[in-house]
Structure formats: C-alpha cells, structure tokens
Amino acid sequence: MKAKKISALLLAAAMTACAVPAQGAAADEPKVPKYIFLFIGDGMSYPQVQTTNYYLNAIEDDGDDILTSESKLNMMKFPVAGSAQTYDSTSFCPDSASTATSISTGHKTYSGTINMDEKMETSYETIAEKLKKQLGYKVGILSSVNLNHATPAAFYAHQASRNNYYEIGQELIASNFDYFAGGGLKKTTGSEGDQTDLYELAQEAGYKVIKTKAEAENLTAEDGKAIVIDETLADDDAMSYDMDLEDGEWGLSDYVKKGIEVLDNDTGFFMMVEGGKIDWACHANDAAATITDTVAMDEAVGKAVDFYNEHPDETLILVTGDHETGGLTIGFAGTDYDTFLANISNQKISYAKFDSDYVAAYKENKTDFDTVMADITELFGLQAPTGTTESSNQADSKDVHPEGEEDKGSLVMTDYEYQKLQNAYEETMSRTGEEEEFGQEEYLMYGSYEPLTVTITHILNNKSGINFASYAHTGLPVEVFAMGVGQEQFEGYYDNTDIFNKVAAITGVK
C-alpha cells in the first residue's frame, strides 16, 4: 500500500465529502427516484466500516498524542443511517445467496438458495426485474468478484443452488439487463466443461462482450447491451484486490463511472454494485485487504455521489452489506486498550497475491525460512525477535510507533509469535495440496488457508489491535446508509427484507 496512493484516497474522499448535502436536502415531497444506486459490501458490517475509517484517521494522525476520527468515507457522511438484521431461513449466520435474496426480493430463504422459496418451487421476481419490466429502467449489475456469484446473481437469477454457475450465467444472458461489469463468469462451459461457452451465448443474444480495458474505455450507450470483464483477473477469475492493482488498472469505481455513462437516460436506471472481495478478505482474516477494498467500494460510492449532485431531486443511493464476515473486532487481548492501526500500512500485498506469487514458489523451490522471513519483513513489516539471525538484517528497520510502546505496538515479533510463524512455515512446506481434511486444531489456527500466509496476517492484525473470530460469516446486523429521494424511509432498525419493501414502495412497483 503506497503512501502516495493513500494520500490520494484521502484527498478524493475529502473532496467528494464537500459535495454531500445536509440532512433532508432531497426529502421535500414524495417522489419516484429515476436513478437508483444500491451498493452492497459483501461481508461488510459496522466493524468493516468503522475499522476502515479509524485506519484512515490513524495513518493521517500517526504520532499525534490525541486521537481524532473524522468521517473519511463517503458513505459515513450520508444524511440517513439505519440498521438491518440479516438472519435467513437456515441460520442467524447467513450466507450471501439468501441475504441478497432478502434485499432483492423481500423474502427469506435457505442459505445457498437464490430467489426461490424453501421448497425450491416458487421463484421470486427481483427489484431489478420489476424496475425494468414495469418502469422501463435500464439495469446495471457490477461486482468485483464473479458476475454469476451469489450476490450479483440474486438480482437476475432464480436457482435452488448458488453453485449452479452455468445456469445462473444463462439467466444473466436471458435477463436482458443492459450493463454487467467486473469479475469473470465461473464455469463458462458448465460443470463438466462440455456446454456452449457462456460468452459465446451472450454474443449470440446481442451482448457486446468486452475483455480489455481499451475496449471498456471506448464503450458507449450506442453499443447496446454489454458484459465487461476486467482485463487483469486474479484469484478465481475475480478482480484483483485493490491493494494489488498496478498503476493504470481499473478498479470498481472505474466500472461504476462507465456504468453511469452507458446507463444514463431520461427514463431511469437501477445499478447494483457489489464490493465482493471485502468478504473474501474477511474470510481469510486479511485486515489490510479488507480495509483497502472497503475504501475501493467507497470510492465507487463517490462516483454515485457525483451523479447525485447533478440530479439531487431524482436520485437515491443506498449503501449496505449482506452480512458480516470474519467476526472482525477493533481490539485484541495482546494490546489491551490500545490500537496501532497504522501498522496495517506496512502490508504491501494481499494474502491471495502472496500465495500465488511467493508461497507457490517457496514450495516448489523448498525455500529456507531465513529467506522467507526476509520477504515477510519487506511485504508485511514483521521483524524477527532481537538476537535471531534474521534480526541482524533488520537493524535499520524503522518502527512506526513512539518510544515506550514497543512491547505492544512494535512490529518486532515476540518469541511466541516468531515460533508460531516458524510452525506455520513448516506446515505450509509439508502440505502437498492433496489433503482432504484437517483436525480441529489446524482449522482453528489456519482455517482453509495457507498456514504461513494466514499466520502472517493474524500476527500483523493483532499487533495493530485487530482480531478476527471466524473464517465464516457472523450474525451481526448491517448498516444501511441512504441519501436522496426517499432517504428518510431507511432510518431505524429493521429486517433486510425491508430494504426491498422500502425501495418497492418508493418506486411504486407492484
């Protein structure tokens, strides 16, 4: 994470914030919003939003004696804030398919099910389908993960299982929606690899399929329906984590900006934007990737705010999450009442890129621990304890905390932490990739992730005063930020199904 990039993010957020109106600016008379933006941070609840905001303040204020926390995020400056509970028909710790179904259709269902009832017999029409059919709005569906993944699919597909990727892709094409953008489609030739490629079917159905940045830049409304796939796909054919983007690569906000350009029309449009890799980062307990992808989604929200400022009496922007992931907490037993969030800025690479670009090579080359430790110091800032062989190569490393806080805030590992890292290295190097299952102890330490990588992020998180409780979802309520036409309807504490109910009431769809 480069300092100049963070400075640019803070400046952009501050500039955009100046344009956010005061409470009630667009709530004079009941109106039907012509332009509706729904941002869903997958796995993003209050901890993700608050940690990101505190972090942005920490890197700006590091070294000051008195902490402050201004609202650095666009979404936090919205005039209306509410809360939505997220349970589904399966669990108080729901999944993305069911929670996105609740947001999209107003119905509860089982985890893993998309827009169908618990008997898998009745399909539910989505808010996006209703707006297109009844009001003639154009529709855009964007995601930083796969476009036939659970959350985006919940706005156009109807499947008993979220894993029916090919069938979901077929429904994407049949939806006749106007703009899809972000990560690549999964299982494009079916689970057996013997069906007609989804991209080919899309072209036959009149979609312009775009797979390069240059083509995306040249896309206009006159090109008609479009499916825009990110040019530099990363893990599992999703977009790269924002912290891994190279200069000039498109992020989520670029696809939102292009979406506004191609969807804008006098009748109206609905755009759903998912920050999907917030969830993936939280599953992996990678706080740095969580924070930077939350910032990336908030930058995308900023593009909608820019549009709102041009159409304040016709636009509604909603920002929410589908559920919380990871049990993220600001606070850790090892740091007591203190936090050292600026430590997170020492991480330069996501867990996924470290796995693909480094760990894979370690295994292939049987790299020794001393060499691995040098990479860890360079990429994550963690240092070996004083007196070890590795520590002699770190004598000039600069600690980011004031004198007197070395024990709790220092990036120099304790002997206990160092031993944990060595054990994780040995576990990683011993694994062949053919293991079918692990014991409880291994799962609690590493989840389903690379032992070395997840241990690195755990140690850095904890040294920053951050902790994760799970590798899965939790039952926390999620935030609902609202600005624009009908914003006052989203105050209070309610069920996530009411997000659909409130949008349907405001727009008048049946």
C-alpha positions in Angstrom: 0.0 0.0 0.0 1.9 3.1 -1.2 1.8 6.3 0.9 1.0 8.4 -2.2 -2.0 6.2 -3.1 -3.4 6.5 0.5 -2.9 10.3 0.3 -4.8 10.4 -2.9 -7.6 8.3 -1.5 -7.9 10.7 1.5 -7.9 13.7 -0.8 -10.5 12.2 -3.1 -12.7 11.3 -0.1 -12.4 14.8 1.3 -13.2 16.5 -2.0 -16.3 14.2 -2.5 -17.5 14.8 1.0 -17.8 18.5 0.4 -20.5 17.7 -2.1 -22.7 15.6 0.2 -25.8 17.6 1.2 -27.1 18.2 4.7 -29.9 16.1 6.2 -33.2 16.4 4.4 -31.9 18.2 1.3 -33.7 15.9 -1.1 -36.7 14.9 1.0 -39.2 17.8 0.5 -42.0 15.9 -1.4 -42.6 12.2 -2.1 -41.1 11.5 -5.5 -40.1 8.4 -7.5 -36.3 8.3 -7.9 -35.3 7.9 -11.6 -31.8 6.8 -10.7 -31.2 4.2 -8.0 -27.8 3.0 -6.8 -27.6 0.0 -4.4 -24.1 -0.7 -3.1 -23.6 -4.0 -1.2 -20.4 -4.5 0.6 -20.3 -8.3 0.8 -19.3 -9.2 4.3 -19.3 -5.5 5.3 -20.9 -4.7 8.6 -20.2 -2.0 11.2 -16.8 -3.4 12.1 -15.5 -3.2 8.5 -16.8 0.3 8.0 -15.5 1.6 11.4 -12.1 -0.2 11.2 -11.6 1.4 7.7 -12.5 4.8 8.9 -10.3 4.6 12.1 -7.4 3.3 9.9 -7.7 6.2 7.5 -7.6 8.6 10.5 -4.7 6.6 12.1 -2.4 6.9 9.1 -3.1 10.6 8.9 -2.7 11.3 12.6 0.0 8.8 13.5 2.4 10.2 16.1 -0.2 12.7 17.5 -0.9 12.5 21.2 -4.6 12.9 20.8 -6.7 10.6 18.6 -9.4 12.0 16.3 -11.8 10.2 14.0 -13.3 12.3 11.2 -15.6 10.6 8.8 -13.3 9.8 5.9 -15.7 7.6 4.0 -18.4 9.0 1.6 -21.0 6.5 3.0 -20.5 7.7 6.5 -21.5 11.2 5.5 -24.9 10.2 4.2 -27.7 12.1 5.9 -29.6 8.9 6.9 -28.4 5.8 8.6 -30.3 2.7 9.6 -29.6 -0.9 10.6 -30.8 -4.2 9.1 -30.8 -7.7 10.7 -29.6 -10.4 8.4 -30.7 -13.9 9.6 -32.1 -16.3 7.0 -34.2 -19.5 7.0 -31.2 -21.6 7.8 -29.2 -19.6 10.4 -28.5 -16.5 12.3 -25.1 -16.6 10.5 -26.5 -16.5 6.9 -24.8 -16.7 3.5 -24.7 -14.3 0.6 -27.3 -16.1 -1.6 -30.1 -15.9 1.0 -29.3 -12.4 2.3 -29.0 -10.9 -1.2 -32.3 -12.7 -2.0 -33.9 -10.8 1.0 -32.5 -7.5 -0.2 -33.5 -8.1 -3.8 -37.0 -9.7 -3.3 -38.1 -9.1 0.3 -38.2 -12.9 1.0 -36.3 -15.1 3.4 -34.9 -18.4 2.1 -32.3 -21.0 2.9 -28.6 -20.3 2.8 -27.3 -21.2 -0.7 -30.6 -20.5 -2.4 -31.1 -17.7 -4.9 -34.6 -16.1 -5.3 -36.6 -19.3 -4.5 -38.6 -20.4 -1.6 -37.6 -23.0 1.0 -39.3 -25.7 -1.0 -37.4 -24.7 -4.1 -40.7 -24.5 -6.0 -41.6 -20.8 -6.2 -39.4 -18.1 -7.8 -39.3 -14.5 -6.6 -39.1 -11.6 -9.0 -36.3 -9.2 -8.1 -36.4 -5.4 -7.7 -34.2 -5.1 -10.7 -36.5 -7.2 -12.8 -39.6 -5.2 -11.6 -38.0 -1.8 -12.4 -37.0 -2.9 -15.9 -40.4 -4.5 -16.7 -42.7 -2.1 -15.0 -40.9 1.3 -15.3 -38.6 0.6 -18.2 -35.4 1.4 -16.3 -32.1 0.3 -17.6 -30.3 -2.0 -15.3 -26.6 -2.5 -14.4 -25.1 -5.2 -12.3 -21.5 -4.8 -11.1 -19.2 -6.9 -8.9 -15.5 -7.1 -8.0 -16.0 -10.9 -7.9 -17.6 -13.2 -10.5 -20.7 -11.9 -12.2 -22.5 -15.2 -11.6 -21.5 -15.3 -8.0 -24.3 -15.3 -5.3 -24.8 -11.6 -4.7 -25.0 -10.3 -8.2 -26.9 -13.4 -9.2 -29.6 -12.5 -6.7 -30.7 -9.6 -8.9 -31.4 -11.6 -12.0 -31.3 -15.4 -11.3 -33.6 -18.0 -9.7 -31.8 -21.1 -8.6 -32.1 -23.7 -5.9 -28.3 -23.7 -5.5 -25.9 -20.8 -5.8 -23.4 -23.3 -7.2 -25.4 -23.7 -10.5 -23.0 -21.3 -12.1 -23.7 -22.2 -15.7 -27.5 -22.0 -15.2 -27.0 -18.7 -13.4 -24.9 -17.5 -16.4 -27.7 -18.5 -18.7 -30.2 -16.4 -16.7 -27.8 -13.5 -16.7 -27.9 -13.5 -20.5 -31.7 -14.0 -20.5 -32.2 -11.1 -18.1 -31.7 -8.6 -21.0 -30.1 -6.3 -18.4 -28.1 -3.5 -20.0 -24.7 -3.5 -18.3 -22.7 -6.2 -16.5 -19.2 -5.4 -15.3 -16.4 -6.7 -13.1 -15.1 -10.2 -12.5 -15.3 -13.1 -15.0 -18.0 -15.7 -15.2 -17.4 -19.0 -13.4 -17.9 -22.4 -15.1 -18.4 -20.8 -18.5 -18.7 -24.2 -20.2 -20.6 -26.0 -17.4 -19.5 -28.2 -14.6 -18.3 -30.9 -17.0 -16.8 -28.4 -19.5 -18.9 -29.7 -22.4 -21.5 -27.0 -22.8 -21.5 -23.9 -25.1 -19.4 -21.2 -23.7 -21.5 -18.5 -21.9 -19.6 -15.7 -23.5 -20.5 -17.1 -26.9 -24.1 -17.4 -25.9 -24.1 -13.8 -24.7 -22.8 -12.6 -28.0 -25.5 -14.6 -29.8 -28.0 -12.9 -27.6 -26.9 -9.4 -28.6 -24.4 -8.6 -25.8 -21.1 -6.9 -26.6 -18.6 -8.9 -24.6 -15.6 -6.8 -23.6 -12.4 -8.2 -22.0 -9.9 -5.4 -22.3 -9.5 -2.0 -20.6 -9.1 -0.3 -24.0 -12.5 -1.7 -25.2 -14.1 -0.8 -21.9 -12.9 2.8 -22.2 -14.4 3.1 -25.7 -17.8 1.6 -24.7 -20.8 3.9 -25.2 -24.5 3.7 -24.7 -24.9 3.3 -28.5 -23.1 -0.1 -28.3 -26.2 -1.5 -26.6 -26.1 -4.3 -24.0 -22.6 -5.1 -22.7 -20.8 -7.5 -20.5 -17.5 -6.0 -19.4 -14.9 -8.4 -17.9 -11.9 -7.0 -16.1 -8.7 -7.3 -18.1 -6.5 -8.4 -15.2 -8.4 -11.1 -13.5 -6.8 -12.5 -10.3 -7.8 -15.3 -7.9 -10.7 -17.4 -9.0 -11.3 -15.1 -12.0 -12.3 -12.2 -9.8 -10.9 -8.6 -10.0 -7.7 -8.0 -8.1 -7.7 -6.8 -4.6 -7.5 -3.0 -4.7 -4.1 -3.1 -2.9 -2.7 -5.3 -5.7 -3.7 -3.1 -8.6 -0.9 -1.8 -10.8 -0.9 1.8 -11.9 -3.5 2.4 -14.6 -5.5 -0.8 -13.9 -9.3 -0.3 -13.5 -10.8 -0.6 -10.1 -14.5 -0.9 -9.1 -15.1 2.9 -9.3 -14.0 2.9 -12.9 -16.6 0.4 -13.8 -19.2 2.4 -11.9 -18.2 5.6 -13.7 -18.5 3.8 -17.1 -21.8 2.3 -16.0 -23.3 5.7 -15.3 -22.1 6.8 -18.7 -23.8 4.0 -20.6 -27.0 3.7 -18.4 -27.9 7.3 -18.1 -31.2 8.1 -19.8 -34.3 10.1 -19.3 -36.4 7.2 -18.2 -34.2 6.0 -15.4 -31.8 3.3 -14.3 -31.0 0.9 -11.4 -27.4 -0.1 -10.6 -26.4 -2.7 -8.1 -22.7 -2.6 -7.2 -21.1 -5.3 -5.1 -17.8 -4.9 -3.3 -17.4 -8.7 -3.2 -13.8 -9.1 -2.2 -14.4 -7.4 1.2 -16.0 -10.7 2.1 -13.1 -12.8 0.6 -10.6 -10.8 2.6 -12.5 -11.2 5.8 -12.8 -14.9 5.3 -9.0 -15.0 5.0 -8.7 -12.7 8.1 -6.7 -10.2 6.0 -7.4 -6.9 7.6 -5.3 -4.8 5.1 -7.1 -6.2 2.1 -10.4 -5.7 3.9 -9.7 -2.1 4.5 -8.4 -1.3 1.1 -11.3 -3.0 -0.7 -13.7 -1.1 1.6 -12.0 2.1 0.5 -12.3 1.0 -3.1 -16.1 0.4 -2.7 -16.4 3.8 -1.0 -14.6 5.4 -4.0 -17.3 3.8 -6.2 -19.9 5.3 -3.9 -18.2 8.6 -4.6 -19.0 8.3 -8.3 -22.7 7.9 -7.4 -22.5 10.9 -5.2 -21.0 12.9 -8.1 -24.0 11.9 -10.2 -26.4 12.7 -7.3 -25.0 16.2 -7.1 -26.1 16.7 -10.8 -29.5 15.1 -10.2 -30.3 15.6 -6.5 -34.1 15.5 -6.9 -34.1 12.3 -9.0 -31.5 10.0 -7.3 -31.4 7.6 -4.4 -28.2 6.0 -3.2 -28.2 3.1 -0.7 -25.1 1.5 0.8 -25.4 -1.7 2.9 -23.9 -5.1 3.5 -25.4 -8.6 3.0 -23.9 -9.9 6.3 -20.8 -9.6 8.4 -17.8 -11.9 7.7 -15.0 -13.0 9.9 -16.1 -11.6 13.3 -13.8 -8.6 12.9 -13.2 -6.7 16.1 -11.3 -3.5 16.9 -9.4 -4.6 19.9 -7.2 -7.6 20.9 -6.2 -9.1 24.2 -2.5 -8.6 23.5 -2.8 -4.9 23.0 -5.3 -4.3 25.9 -7.0 -1.0 25.5 -4.6 0.2 22.8 -4.7 0.1 19.0 -1.9 0.6 16.5 -3.8 0.7 13.3 -1.1 2.4 11.3 0.8 -0.9 11.5 -1.6 -2.2 8.8 0.0 0.2 6.3 3.2 -2.0 6.3 1.3 -4.7 4.4 2.1 -4.2 0.7 0.3 -7.3 -0.9 -2.9 -9.2 -0.3 -2.9 -12.7 1.1 -4.0 -14.1 -2.3 -1.2 -12.5 -4.2 1.3 -13.5 -1.6 0.1 -17.1 -2.0 0.3 -17.0 -5.8 3.5 -15.0 -6.2 5.5 -16.2 -3.3 4.2 -19.2 -1.4 3.8 -21.3 -4.5 7.5 -20.6 -5.3 8.6 -21.4 -1.8 7.1 -24.8 -2.0 8.5 -25.5 -5.5 12.0 -24.3 -4.6 12.0 -25.6 -0.9 12.9 -22.1 0.2 14.6 -21.8 3.6 12.9 -20.0 6.4 15.5 -17.2 6.6 14.8 -16.2 3.0 11.1 -16.4 3.6 11.4 -14.2 6.7 13.2 -11.5 4.6 10.2 -11.4 2.3 7.8 -11.2 5.2 9.7 -8.2 6.6 9.7 -6.5 3.2 6.0 -7.2 2.4 4.3 -7.1 5.8 6.7 -5.2 8.1 7.0 -8.0 10.7 10.5 -8.4 12.1 12.3 -11.3 13.8 12.9 -11.0 17.6 16.2 -9.4 18.7 19.0 -11.8 18.8 17.9 -14.1 16.0 19.8 -14.5 12.7 17.1 -12.7 10.8 17.0 -9.7 13.2 20.6 -8.8 12.3 19.4 -7.9 8.8 16.7 -5.7 10.2 18.8 -3.4 12.4 17.9 -0.3 10.3 14.2 -1.0 10.2 12.2 1.9 11.5 9.4 1.3 14.0 6.2 3.2 13.3 5.3 3.9 16.9 6.6 6.3 19.6 9.2 5.3 22.1 7.7 3.4 25.0 5.1 1.5 23.0 7.5 -1.1 21.6 6.1 -4.0 23.6 2.5 -3.8 22.3 2.8 -1.8 19.1 6.2 -2.8 17.8 6.4 -4.8 14.6 9.3 -6.9 16.1 7.7 -10.2 16.9 7.8 -11.8 20.3 9.4 -15.2 20.7 5.9 -16.7 20.9 4.8 -15.0 17.7 8.0 -16.0 16.0 7.6 -19.6 16.9 4.0 -19.6 15.6 5.3 -18.2 12.3 8.0 -20.9 12.1 5.4 -23.6 12.8 3.1 -22.3 10.1 6.0 -22.2 7.6 6.8 -25.8 8.3 3.1 -26.7 8.0 2.9 -24.9 4.7 6.0 -26.6 3.3 4.8 -30.0 4.4 1.4 -29.8 2.7 1.0 -31.4 -0.8 -2.4 -29.9 -1.7 -4.0 -33.3 -1.7 -5.0 -33.3 2.0 -8.8 -34.0 2.3 -9.4 -32.7 5.8 -7.6 -31.3 8.8 -8.1 -31.6 12.6 -9.8 -29.1 14.8 -6.5 -27.6 16.0 -5.3 -27.0 12.4 -8.6 -25.5 11.4 -8.8 -23.1 14.3 -5.3 -21.9 13.6 -5.4 -21.7 9.8 -8.9 -22.3 8.5 -8.8 -23.5 4.9 -6.0 -21.0 4.1 -2.3 -21.4 3.6 -0.8 -21.7 7.2 2.1 -19.4 6.6 0.0 -16.6 5.0 -2.9 -16.6 7.4 -0.4 -16.6 10.4 1.4 -13.6 8.9 -1.9 -11.6 8.7 -3.0 -12.8 12.1 0.2 -11.6 13.7 0.1 -8.2 11.9 -3.6 -7.8 12.7 -3.1 -8.5 16.4 -0.1 -6.2 16.6 -2.4 -3.5 15.2 -5.1 -4.1 17.8 -7.4 -6.0 15.4 -8.8 -9.5 15.7 -11.0 -11.9 13.8 -13.2 -14.5 15.5 -14.1 -16.7 12.5 -13.3 -17.8 8.9 -17.0 -17.7 8.2 -20.0 -15.4 8.4 -21.5 -14.0 11.7 -24.9 -12.8 12.7 -24.2 -9.1 13.2 -26.7 -6.5 11.7 -25.5 -4.4 8.8 -25.5 -0.7 8.2 -27.9 1.0 5.7 -26.7 4.4 4.6 -29.2 6.4 2.4 -29.1 9.7 0.5 -31.6 11.1 -1.9 -35.2 10.6 -2.9 -36.9 8.6 -0.1 -33.9 8.6 2.1 -36.0 9.1 5.3 -37.6 5.7 4.8 -34.3 4.0 5.7 -34.0 5.3 9.2 -34.4 2.9 12.2 -33.8 -0.8 12.8 -35.5 -3.3 10.5 -35.1 -6.6 8.7 -33.1 -6.8 5.5 -36.3 -7.8 3.6 -37.5 -4.2 4.3 -34.8 -2.8 2.1 -36.7 -4.3 -0.9 -40.0 -3.3 0.6 -39.0 0.3 1.0 -37.5 0.6 -2.5 -40.6 -1.0 -3.9 -42.8 1.4 -2.0 -40.8 4.4 -3.1 -40.8 3.5 -6.7 -44.4 2.2 -6.8 -43.6 -1.2 -8.4 -46.1 -4.0 -7.8 
